[in-house]
Amino acid sequence: MDRPVPSGGGLGFNGGQLLYLAVAACVSNDLFREADASGISLHRVAVRVAGEFTGEPAVSAPISYSVEISGDASEDRLRALVAHVDRIAEIPNSLRGGTELRLDATQVTAADG
């Protein structure tokens, strides 16, 4: 994942991409943790996040994600696992709940002193 070349590609992630990556990583991590706690061995997990930023300043449009999963459990148990993680995953729940974010402090050192 990187920015498009016209937007400075080759420099790594931008903040929006990291936000979406945080959603995917949180869901993926929780799927493995909760599967292990339930005695399910997962063979494959893929989490894809979709969204875009619009406006000035840019704000994320609604974010969606999809999950592909396979493991040594029935389809019903795997679907229940995904539904459970959707209810408990910290980053998605923080976004859904509108977690307050504020700037607490700024420390500035001018070049001349």
C-alpha positions in Angstrom: 0.0 0.0 0.0 1.4 3.4 -0.9 0.2 6.7 -2.1 -0.4 7.2 -5.8 2.7 8.6 -7.6 1.1 12.0 -8.3 0.5 12.3 -4.6 4.1 11.5 -3.6 4.0 7.7 -4.1 7.1 5.8 -2.9 7.1 7.6 0.4 5.1 5.0 2.3 1.7 5.1 3.9 -0.4 8.2 4.4 -2.6 8.7 7.5 -5.8 7.5 5.8 -4.2 4.3 4.6 -3.0 3.7 8.2 -6.5 4.2 9.5 -7.8 1.6 7.2 -4.9 -0.7 7.9 -5.6 -0.4 11.6 -9.2 -1.6 11.0 -8.0 -4.6 9.0 -5.2 -5.5 11.5 -7.5 -5.2 14.5 -10.1 -7.5 12.9 -7.5 -10.0 11.7 -5.8 -10.1 15.1 -9.1 -10.6 16.9 -10.2 -13.3 14.6 -7.0 -15.3 15.4 -7.3 -14.7 19.1 -11.0 -15.5 19.4 -10.6 -18.6 17.1 -7.9 -19.9 19.4 -10.0 -19.3 22.5 -12.8 -21.2 20.8 -10.6 -24.1 19.8 -10.8 -23.3 16.1 -7.7 -23.5 13.9 -7.7 -20.9 11.1 -6.1 -21.8 7.8 -6.7 -18.5 6.0 -7.8 -15.0 7.0 -8.1 -12.1 4.6 -9.6 -8.7 5.7 -10.2 -6.1 3.0 -11.1 -2.5 4.0 -12.8 0.0 1.6 -13.3 3.7 2.0 -12.3 7.0 0.6 -11.6 10.5 1.9 -13.5 13.5 0.6 -13.9 17.2 1.4 -11.6 19.9 2.7 -10.2 19.1 5.1 -10.4 15.4 4.0 -12.7 13.2 6.2 -13.3 9.5 5.7 -16.5 8.4 4.0 -18.1 5.4 5.7 -15.6 2.5 6.0 -16.6 -1.0 5.1 -14.7 -4.3 5.4 -15.0 -7.8 4.2 -13.6 -11.1 5.6 -12.5 -14.3 3.9 -11.9 -17.1 6.4 -11.3 -20.8 6.4 -10.6 -23.1 9.3 -11.3 -26.4 10.9 -14.8 -25.6 11.9 -18.3 -25.6 10.3 -19.5 -22.8 8.2 -21.9 -21.8 11.0 -19.1 -21.6 13.6 -16.9 -19.6 11.3 -19.7 -17.1 10.5 -20.4 -16.8 14.2 -16.7 -16.1 14.9 -16.7 -13.3 12.3 -19.9 -11.9 13.8 -18.5 -12.1 17.3 -15.3 -10.3 16.2 -17.3 -7.6 14.4 -19.0 -6.9 17.8 -15.8 -6.8 19.9 -13.0 -5.4 17.7 -11.6 -2.4 19.4 -10.8 -0.1 16.4 -14.1 -0.7 14.5 -16.0 -0.1 17.8 -14.0 3.0 18.6 -14.9 4.4 15.1 -18.5 3.4 15.4 -18.8 5.0 18.8 -17.3 8.3 17.6 -14.3 8.2 20.0 -13.3 11.8 20.9 -9.9 12.9 19.7 -8.3 16.2 20.8 -4.9 17.8 20.6 -3.6 18.2 24.2 -0.3 19.9 23.7 2.0 21.4 21.2 5.7 21.9 21.6 7.4 24.1 19.1 11.1 25.0 18.7 11.8 27.7 16.2 14.8 27.5 13.9 16.2 30.7 15.4 16.2 29.7 19.0 
